[in-house]
């Protein structure tokens, strides 16, 4: 076995056949990080012209000490359960890092710690990969006390061999009702055009200001869009067409009136009991009241804007390997009560199922008490606890001295401003 440098084409061909391959271990992410002064290396462990494992390594040099930091984002791409293979691969990669003047290597593998149930607790008898952490520590890695680059917790919806109807059935009743209501009202979910990118960024910056998190500037988003292909990146947005929605409310009202007339006829012909008739009438009045309140709300919006179409918010999705990831996004706080984020996620889940993706990643949550956890749980998603972040010191003394100087890594994890 020997470690070899791979071309982008060779690396891409290897990742295409993997069951699990996070977007951070792609040539597209490597191209994106190259614009931030990270140099990519594509490495593979070869045995008799066959690759047994691979990884993208990113290197960044500290100019003052002329040493380099290395990072395998969400890597390695290897069978971690095979200790002998992991040991050989790790030793080969560490020798490579030494040759390239590295201080230390950082990894944060895309590995589930333990399988969780619907409430986010460990599932009895479920998958348990904690022994892999022991493997890494035995090989000389040091577990860091914080997850500084990628989220510790994400929420994932398993799509394997499931139809969209099966997935819908597994969603909460509230979620199904919101999706159907939004369809009736005629909210628009569509893909953002490239020249509309500033609209999306403006909303993301408003959200960042609200939660005091780091704001990404236009070049960050533009580089993402330019380095990932149209096949692998989509920004889906939600819009409110006031004229369409107001017309749909009129149609709903008309349907209610037709149903009322039929109901009166049935009651007069003794085909409906008085109790049922009264109950239906109360429901009818309640629905009319809801329509009236909605109409007033949309008319008030119409008075505030010269444009009948209003941008509500959106999400940036990466479609890579066998997973769709809702990477960055949210709704404008002014319209958050319209719950259109449900419609965006449903549209992308449906597309993921139609294109045979195996997982839908809602991405970051803080923990099981986070509001985002309950929102994503409503879709049937389960908590994915990542195994953690590990450093391999090349020189322990220098590692302790320079660990805090690891270069700023603009990933996509939510980071609070200092």
N, C-alpha and C positions, 0 to 999 in steps of 0.2 A: 504494500500500500504506500502511496505517496501523495503529498499535497501538491496540487497544481493550480496555477492561475488560469481561470476560464475567461473566454471572451463573453461579451454580453449575450451573444446568440446562444452559446453553450449553456450559460447560466439560466437563461430564459427557458430553454428547452427542458432543463432539469426541473425547474419550478412548476412548469405546466403539468407535470404528471403527479405532483404531490397532492395528497388528501388535504393537508393543512399547509398553507403558505400565506402568511400575513403580507399585506401590501408593502410593509416596510422592508421586506426581503425581496424587492423587485428591482429590475433595472430602471423603472420609472421613478421610484423613490430615490434611487442612487443618483439619477440625473438631477432630481430636484435638490438634493442635499449638496450636490456639486456646486450649485450656485451660492452656497453658504460656506464655501471654503472647506468642505469636507471632501477628501479624496477617496473614491470608491475602489475597493479590490474585490474581485469575485474569485472565491477559492472553492476547490472541490477535492474530496478525497477519492483518489482513483485506485482501482484494483482490477487489473486485467482489462483495461479499457472500459471499465464500468464505474460510474460514480456511486459511492455509498453514502455520501453526504456532501453538503455544500453550505456556504454562507456568504452573505455580503458583509464585508468589513468596511467601516468608514473611519478614516484617519484625519485628525486635525493637529496641526503643529502649534506648539507654544513657542513663539518667536524668541522670547527672552531666554529660555533655557534650551532651545533647539531640541526639544523632545516632542514625541507625538503621543496623542491619546487615541485609543482604538475602541470602536464600538460596533457590536453586531446587533443591529436593531431587531428585536423580537426573534433573534436567531440563537443557536444554529438550526439549520435544516437537516436534522439527523434523528435517528431513532434513539432517544434519550434512555429508553428502557434497556438498550444493549450497552452495558457498562464497558465492555472491552472496546467496542467501536467508539464510544464516547471518549474513552481514555486516549486512544490513538489519535482521534481527530483533534482533541484539545491540545495534546502535546505538539502536534504538527502546527496548529494555528499559533500557539504560544511561541514556537521557534520562529515562525514567520514574523510575528510582532516584534520579537527581539531583534531580528535582522533589520527591521524597518525603524529601529530606534524608538521603540514604544516604551512608555512608562508603565501602562497597565491596559488591560482589556476589560471592557464592560459588556455584559450580556443581560438580556431580560427575556428569556424564552417565552414563546407563545404556548404555554403549558398550563392546563387546568390543575389547580391543587387538588380539590375534592369536588365531586359532583354535588350540586345543590338542588333542594326541592323548590316548590313554588314560593315559599316564604324566605328563601335565601339561606336556609340552614343546611348543614351537611346531610346528604341523603344516605340513610342507612343501607349498606350493601352496595352503594354507588361507586363510581370510579374514584380511586385514591392514588395520586401521583406524588405524594410527599416523599417517597423514597428517592425520587429523582433529585430533590434538594440535597439529600444525604450524599448522593453520587457526586454532585458538583462540589460540595464541601470537601469530600474525600480527595478530589482531584486538585484541590488547592484554591478553589474560588472562595471569596469572602462575601457573605450575604450583607448587603447594605441595609441600613436601618430605615431607609425611606425609598419610595418609588418616585424618582425625580423626573423621569422622562416620559414613560408611558403609564396609563392608568393601572392601578392595582385591581380595580373592579370594572368589568364591563357587563352588559346585558346582551345575551344572544338568544335568538329564536331558531330552533332547529327546524329546517325545512325538508330534511331528508325523506324522500318518498312520500311527501304529503301534498295533497291537493289544496287549492286555495279555500275550498269549502271546509275542509278539515281544520285548516288554520283558523278560519273565521269562527268555527264552532268552539274552538279552544280559547277564543278571546273572551273578555268579560262582556256581559250584557250591555253595560254602559258604552264600551268601545264600539260594539256593533251598531248600537243606536245612533251614536254620534256620526259614524261613517255614513249610515243611511240618510240621516238628517242632512248632512252636508251635501250629499248627492242630490237630494230633493231641492235644496236651496240653490244649487247650481254653482257652488264654489269651483273655481278653476284651478287645477293643478297641472302645470306644464314645465317643460325644460327651459331653463334660462338661456338666452342667447349670449354669446361672448361679449357683445357690446353693452349688455345690461349688467355686467359684473359689478359696477359701482353701486347699483341699487341694493344688491345683496350685501355688499361690504358695509354700506351705511347702516343697515339693520343689525349686522353682526357687531359693529362698533357700539351701537346703542345698548345692545345686550351686555357687552363687555363692560361698559361704563356702569351699568346697573349693578353688576355683580363684582365690580372692582377686579376684573381679570384682564390679562394682557390682550391688547388689541393688535391684530395682525393687519399690516398695511396692504395697499393694493398690490405691490410686487409679490408678496407672499402668495396671495390667491392666484395672481396671474401666472406665477411660476408653476404652481400646482397644475393649473389648467393646461399650460403649455407642455409640461413634462409627462403628464398622463394623457393617453389617447382618448378620443371621444368614446371609445368602447369601454374605457376604464374609469371615466370620471363624468359625473352628471351633477348639475345643480338643479334641483327641482324646487319650484316656487309655488306659492299659493296666492291667488288673486281673487278679489271680490269685484265682479261686474254688477254694479248697483242696479242697472236696468234689467238685467237677466234675473237677478234675485228678487226684485220687486215684482216682476212678471210671474215668477214661480210662486210667489206668495198668493197672487191673484188666482192662479190655477188651483192651489191648495184649497183656497176659500171656496172656489166654485165646486170642487169635488165634495167638500163638506156639505154644501148646500144641496147638491144632488142626493147625497146619502140621507140628508135630513128629510127631503121630500119622499124618498122611498120608505123611510122609517115611519113617517106619518101615515102613509098609505097602508102599510102593514098593520099599524096600530088600529086604524079605523076598521080594517077588515078582520079584526080580532086574531091576527097572526103574530101578534107581539103582546106580551103581558105588560100591564101598566108599570110594574116594577122595572122591567128591562127597558121600557120606553123612557122612563124618567132617568134611569142610569145612563142611557145613551145620550140623552139630551144634556145632562150635566157634563159629560165628556165632550160633547160638541161645543158647548159654551166655553169650556176650558181651552180647547184647541183654538177657537176664535180669538180668545184673549191673548194666547201666545202669538198668533199671527199678527194681531194688532200691535203688540209690543215690539215685535221684530220690525214691522213696517215703520213704526215711529223711529226706531233706531237707525234703519237704513236711510230713511229720508233725512234724518239729522246729519248723517255722513254726507249725503248728496249736497246739502247746503254748505258744507265746509270745503268742498273740493270742486275744482273746475273740470276734473277728469272723472268719468264714470267708473274707471277701473282703479282699484286701490291695491297696492302691494302689501301683503300681510306678513310675509316671511318666507323662509326656505331652508333647505338643507343641502350641503355638499356631500355627495356620495362617491365612494370609491368602490368599484366592482373589480375585484381581483381574486384570482384563484377560484375557489368555490364559495366565496363569501362576499356579501354586499355589506358595506360599512357606512353607516350614517355618521360621517366624520365630524362635521361642524354645522351648526345651524340653530334655528329657533324662530320664534314669532315676535313681531313688533309688539311691545308691551301694550300698546293702545288697543290691539285687536286680539290679545291672547285668549280672551274669554270666548272667542268664536271657535276655538278648538280645531282649527284647520290643520294643525300638525298631525292629527289622527289621519286625515285624508292623504297627506303626503306620504306618510309611512305605509299606509295601506296600498297606495299605488305602487310604491317601490317593492313592497313584499310580494305583491301580485306579479310584478315584472320578474323578480328573483325566482319565483316558483316557475313561471313560464319558461325561463332560461336555465332551469335545472341547477340553480345555486343550492348549496346545502345548508347555508347558514346566513341569517340576517343579524348583523351586529349593530345594536342600538348605541353602542359605544359607552362612554364613561358614566359611571355613577360613583358617588362618594362611599356609600354603604347602604345597608338595607333600611336605614331611616331617612334616606335622601328622597325628596319628592320625585326625582327622576326615576327612582327604582319603582315606585308604585305606578307611574305613568307607563313605563315599559313593561311592567308585570302585567298590565291590562291586556297587552297583546299576546301574552303567553310566553314572554321571554324569561329566561332564567339567569341567575347571577353566575358570572364566570370570574372566579378569583384566580388571578395570575400568580405563578409560582414565585415571582419576585425578581429583584435586580441583584446581580452578582458581579463582583470585580475580581480579576486575576492579576495580582501585583507581579510585575517583572522584577522589581527591586522593592522589597517591603519598606525600607527606610524612605526611599524617594516617593513611594506610593502614599505613605502617611503625610509626607510633606506637601505633595502636589495634588492630592485627591480633590481638594476644594477648588482647584483651578481647572477642573474639567470644563471645557468650553461650553458656552451657552448653546443648547441644542433646541432649536425651534421645531418641536414635533407638533402634536395636536392636542396634547393633554391640557386640561384647564389649569392655568397657573395664576394664582393670585398676585396682584401687584404688591410690591413692598411698600 
